[in-house]
Amino acid sequence: MNLDWHARAACRDHPDPDMWFPGPGVSRRAQRAVEICRSCPVQIECARYAADAGEQFGIWGGRSGFLPVSTIRKWDHLTLRPCGTVAAYVRHRRRGEAPCQACRDANARYYADIRQRTRSTNGADLDENSGTDITGGDK
């Protein structure tokens, strides 16, 4: 079983590893562990590991309790997009993080492209007074 993902886990060097193995019931520590998992870059890999290994206790991938392998396998299509993409920009924002420069640039390019397409399809290239296309043609 490949555990390369574990080196990138948000819980890797946490000072309280027992937080991920709470007792019965809901506790603040368990809720905090789930919050940390939800911002983890290897959340899906962690949940897959727990399902494949038959882990029935603890918080894995932001979820507690046993997760059937069939449920985890439904996530196979889910992969986190790398930084420098609009999807990664959105991920930063949802997590309450400041987006990195590569993600900000990707988001800016995306919206600049949308603005450009919107202008050309809404007649933004038309002269407001004459109705003549300022690029050379007629309306």
For each residue, the residues with C-beta under 8 A, 3 or more apart:
1: 49 52 53
2: 5
3: 6 49
4: 7
5: 2 8 9 42 45 46 49
6: 3 9 12 42
7: 4 12
8: 5 12 41 42
9: 5 6 12 40 42 46
10: 14 36 37 39 40 41 42
11: 14 17 20 33 36 37 40
12: 6 7 8 9
13:
14: 10 11 17 19 36
15:
16: 19 29
17: 11 14 20 21
18: 21 22
19: 14 16 22 29 30 32 33
20: 11 17 33 58 59 60
21: 17 18 57 58 59
22: 18 19 25 27 29 30 33 59 64
23: 27
24:
25: 22
26: 30 31
27: 22 23 30 31
28: 31 32
29: 16 19 22 32 33
30: 19 22 26 27 33 34 59 64
31: 26 27 28 34 35
32: 19 28 29 35 36
33: 11 19 20 22 29 30 36 37 59
34: 30 31 37 38 59 62 63 64
35: 31 32 38 39
36: 10 11 14 32 33 39 40
37: 10 11 33 34 40 43 46 59 60 61 62 63
38: 34 35 43 62 95
39: 10 35 36 95 97
40: 9 10 11 36 37 43 46 61 62
41: 8 10 80
42: 5 6 8 9 10 45 46
43: 37 38 40 46 47 61 62
44: 47 48 61 75 78 79 80
45: 5 42 48 49 61
46: 5 9 37 40 42 43 49 50 60 61
47: 43 44 50 51 60 61 62 63 67 72 75
48: 44 45 51 52 61 72 75
49: 1 3 5 45 46 52 53 55 60
50: 46 47 53 55 58 60 61 67 72
51: 47 48 54 55 67 68 69 71 72 73
52: 1 48 49 69 72
53: 1 49 50
54: 51
55: 49 50 51 58 60 66
56: 65 66
57: 21
58: 20 21 50 55 64
59: 20 21 22 30 33 34 37 62 63 64
60: 20 37 46 47 49 50 55 63 64 67
61: 37 40 43 44 45 46 47 48 50 67
62: 34 37 38 40 43 47 59
63: 34 37 47 59 60 67
64: 22 30 34 58 59 60
65: 56
66: 55 56
67: 47 50 51 60 61 63 71 72
68: 51 71 72
69: 51 52 72 73
70: 73 74
71: 51 67 68 74 75
72: 47 48 50 51 52 67 68 69 75
73: 51 69 70 76
74: 70 71
75: 44 47 48 71 72 78
76: 73
77:
78: 44 75
79: 44
80: 41 44 88 91
81: 85 87 88 91
82: 85 88
83: 88 100 102 103
84: 88 102 103 105 106
85: 81 82 88 89 103 106
86: 89 90 103 106 107 110
87: 81 90 91
88: 80 81 82 83 84 85 91 92 99 102 103 106
89: 85 86 92 93 99 103 104 106 107
90: 86 87 93 94
91: 80 81 87 88 94 95
92: 88 89 95 97 98 99 100 103
93: 89 90 96 97 99
94: 90 91
95: 38 39 91 92
96: 93
97: 39 92 93
98: 92
99: 88 89 92 93 103 104 107
100: 83 92 103 104
101: 104 105
102: 83 84 88 105 106
103: 83 84 85 86 88 89 92 99 100 106 107
104: 89 99 100 101 107 108
105: 84 101 102 108 109
106: 84 85 86 88 89 102 103 109 110
107: 86 89 99 103 104 110 111
108: 104 105 111 112
109: 105 106 112 113
110: 86 106 107 113 114
111: 107 108 114 115
112: 108 109 115 116
113: 109 110 116 117
114: 110 111 117 118
115: 111 112 118 119
116: 112 113 119 120
117: 113 114 120 121
118: 114 115 121 122 124
119: 115 116 122 124 125
120: 116 117 124 125
121: 117 118
122: 118 119
123: 126 139
124: 118 119 120
125: 119 120 133 134 135
126: 123 131 132 133 134 139
127: 130 131 132 133 134
128:
129:
130: 127
131: 126 127 139
132: 126 127 138 139
133: 125 126 127 136 137 138 139
134: 125 126 127
135: 125
136: 133
137: 133
138: 132 133
139: 123 126 131 132 133
